[in-house]
Amino acid sequence: MNFRMKCLAQTVFGLFPWGEEINYWAQRNLSGTLPPSRKRYEKKLAQALAHQEAFRKYGSREQGVVYEIGCGWHLAMALVFHSFGYPDIKALDVNPHVRAELVNSILGYMKEDHRIPKEAPLIGPDGDVQKILRDAYGIDLMVPGDSRSTGMQTESIDYIYSQEVFEHIAPELIPDILAECYRVLKRDGVISLYICYSDHYYDVDKSITPYHFYRYTETAWRKYNSPLHYVNRLRHVDFLRFFRQAGFKVVEETVSRPVNWQEQLSRFPICDDFASKYSMEELSITSARIVLKKCSR
Ligand SMILES: C[S@@+](CC[C@H](N)C(=O)[O-])C[C@H]1O[C@@H](n2cnc3c(N)ncnc32)[C@H](O)[C@@H]1O
C-alpha cells in the first residue's frame, strides 16, 4: 500500500470522535492486522522473552511485580509474562484499546502451545474483562491510564518493560513518564525498553525507506502524523539524554541499522531539522533495545 493511502485513511478516521472504532474496524477488515495472527503472537512471545532475559540478567528476583507501559489491543505480552510465572502484572495504556475477542485469540494460541491450561478461562460476551484478567491471569488492567501518574506505590515495582511505545509519546510528556518510572521502581529494579525509530509507514510501503520521514520539516510532517498513529521522530541520542536526566543509567544497549544505511540515507535530501541536529551515524539507527537501572543518588 502506498504510504499516502494509509496516511489519508488514518487522518480521515482521526477526524471522527469514534475514529478509534473505525480504525479497529479497518484493521480487522481491510489491513487484516487484527485479530493477531499466530505469527504475530509468536513475535510478541519472542519480544517478551527478550525483556524477561534482561530482568534475569540485571534483576535481583526470579519473579516480581511487573509494569508494562503501553499494553495495546490484545495484551499478548502481559499474558505471556503471566505464563512465565510473574504473579502481578500492571498493564497500562493511555488508550482503552483492549478488546475481549483479541485477548481470547491470544489465549487460544497460548492454550495450543500449552503455555496455559486448556481450562483457563476465556472472556465471555458479558464477561468482566478486568476481573477475569485479574483473577485468572494476575493482570491489573489500567486502561485508560496515565503513565505520568499511575497511582502505584513508591518503590513497589521490580520490572518495567515497554515494546514499541516510546516513539509514540509526545516529547514533552517523556520526562514526567520517566520520573514516574523512577518513583515506582524499586532501587534494584530494571527497565527494559524496545524503541522503533523507523518511519512507521515503511511497514506498509516498501517503496520508501525506514528513513523516509527525515525529508519533512516539523511543519510538513504534521499532515502525515495522524493522532491515531502519532510518532515523535525523536532519535536514540534524545532518549539517552532523557534517561540520564531522569536518573537512570544504561546498563545494556543494542542498536540496529540496515547494512546499507549509508546508501539508503543518501537517496533523498534530509531536511535541516535533522541534518543540522544529528550525525549520519545517529540518524542511521532504526531501533534499539535498552536496559536501564537507577543511578544511586
Ligand atoms: C504500537 S502500540 C504497541 C502495543 C504493545 N506494546 C505491543 O507491542 O503490542 C503503541 C501503544 O502505546 C500506547 N501509548 C501511547 N502513548 C502512551 C502513553 N503516554 N502511555 C501509555 N501508553 C501509551 C498506545 O495507546 C498504543 O496502544
The ligand as a Gaussian input file, in Angstrom:
#p B3LYP/6-31G(d) Opt

LIG

0 1
 C        2.382000       0.283000      18.646000
 S        1.364000       0.047000      20.029000
 C        2.274000      -1.195000      20.913000
 C        1.399000      -2.028000      21.809000
 C        2.126000      -3.155000      22.559000
 N        3.213000      -2.647000      23.366000
 C        2.632000      -4.198000      21.607000
 O        3.858000      -4.293000      21.404000
 O        1.804000      -4.951000      21.069000
 C        1.677000       1.517000      20.988000
 C        0.799000       1.632000      22.218000
 O        1.314000       2.671000      23.058000
 C        0.218000       3.304000      23.666000
 N        0.650000       4.600000      24.205000
 C        0.948000       5.728000      23.509000
 N        1.279000       6.713000      24.364000
 C        1.206000       6.221000      25.617000
 C        1.415000       6.757000      26.918000
 N        1.758000       8.038000      27.106000
 N        1.237000       5.949000      27.993000
 C        0.859000       4.662000      27.807000
 N        0.636000       4.093000      26.600000
 C        0.798000       4.864000      25.521000
 C       -0.807000       3.373000      22.554000
 O       -2.107000       3.613000      23.033000
 C       -0.652000       2.002000      21.924000
 O       -1.501000       1.054000      22.488000

